[in-house]
Amino acid sequence: MGLNYTIDCLHCGTHTEFRSSTNRRTMMVDVRHLTDNIDTECAIRCPVCRSRLNTSSDDFLRQVKIEVEA
């Protein structure tokens, strides 16, 4: 089981995928219920343009998609 995520930066438009393994059996996880737990104090940045992804919980959820391997 692994955690994969995709960043679609709203600032530069870059699509970046991070995969913990090559297993293609993944399922999307609805993380909207986690909005109270998203840290907005420490910056999470786009790996390309270094723009901040988590200025708010809503900004983070629009730009980051999380998958869990089955």
Contacts in CASP RR format, 6 or more apart in sequence:
PFRMAT RR
TARGET T0000
AUTHOR 0000-0000-0000
METHOD contacts of the structure
MODEL  1
MGLNYTIDCLHCGTHTEFRSSTNRRTMMVDVRHLTDNIDTECAIRCPVCR
SRLNTSSDDFLRQVKIEVEA
1 68 0 8 1.000
1 69 0 8 1.000
1 70 0 8 1.000
2 20 0 8 1.000
2 21 0 8 1.000
2 23 0 8 1.000
2 68 0 8 1.000
2 69 0 8 1.000
3 20 0 8 1.000
3 66 0 8 1.000
3 67 0 8 1.000
3 68 0 8 1.000
3 69 0 8 1.000
4 17 0 8 1.000
4 18 0 8 1.000
4 19 0 8 1.000
4 20 0 8 1.000
4 26 0 8 1.000
4 66 0 8 1.000
4 67 0 8 1.000
4 68 0 8 1.000
4 69 0 8 1.000
5 17 0 8 1.000
5 18 0 8 1.000
5 64 0 8 1.000
5 65 0 8 1.000
5 66 0 8 1.000
5 67 0 8 1.000
6 15 0 8 1.000
6 16 0 8 1.000
6 17 0 8 1.000
6 18 0 8 1.000
6 64 0 8 1.000
6 65 0 8 1.000
6 67 0 8 1.000
7 14 0 8 1.000
7 15 0 8 1.000
7 16 0 8 1.000
7 17 0 8 1.000
7 18 0 8 1.000
7 46 0 8 1.000
7 47 0 8 1.000
7 53 0 8 1.000
7 63 0 8 1.000
7 64 0 8 1.000
8 14 0 8 1.000
8 15 0 8 1.000
8 62 0 8 1.000
8 63 0 8 1.000
8 64 0 8 1.000
8 65 0 8 1.000
9 16 0 8 1.000
9 46 0 8 1.000
9 48 0 8 1.000
9 49 0 8 1.000
9 51 0 8 1.000
9 53 0 8 1.000
9 63 0 8 1.000
10 51 0 8 1.000
10 59 0 8 1.000
10 62 0 8 1.000
10 63 0 8 1.000
11 46 0 8 1.000
11 49 0 8 1.000
11 51 0 8 1.000
12 46 0 8 1.000
12 48 0 8 1.000
12 49 0 8 1.000
12 51 0 8 1.000
14 46 0 8 1.000
14 48 0 8 1.000
14 49 0 8 1.000
16 46 0 8 1.000
16 47 0 8 1.000
16 48 0 8 1.000
20 69 0 8 1.000
21 69 0 8 1.000
23 69 0 8 1.000
25 69 0 8 1.000
25 70 0 8 1.000
26 67 0 8 1.000
26 68 0 8 1.000
26 69 0 8 1.000
26 70 0 8 1.000
27 67 0 8 1.000
27 68 0 8 1.000
27 70 0 8 1.000
28 65 0 8 1.000
28 66 0 8 1.000
28 67 0 8 1.000
29 66 0 8 1.000
29 67 0 8 1.000
29 68 0 8 1.000
31 61 0 8 1.000
31 66 0 8 1.000
32 61 0 8 1.000
35 57 0 8 1.000
35 58 0 8 1.000
35 61 0 8 1.000
36 57 0 8 1.000
38 54 0 8 1.000
38 57 0 8 1.000
38 60 0 8 1.000
38 61 0 8 1.000
39 54 0 8 1.000
40 54 0 8 1.000
40 55 0 8 1.000
40 56 0 8 1.000
40 57 0 8 1.000
40 60 0 8 1.000
43 52 0 8 1.000
43 54 0 8 1.000
44 52 0 8 1.000
44 53 0 8 1.000
44 54 0 8 1.000
44 60 0 8 1.000
44 64 0 8 1.000
45 51 0 8 1.000
45 52 0 8 1.000
45 53 0 8 1.000
46 52 0 8 1.000
46 53 0 8 1.000
53 59 0 8 1.000
53 60 0 8 1.000
53 63 0 8 1.000
53 64 0 8 1.000
54 60 0 8 1.000
END
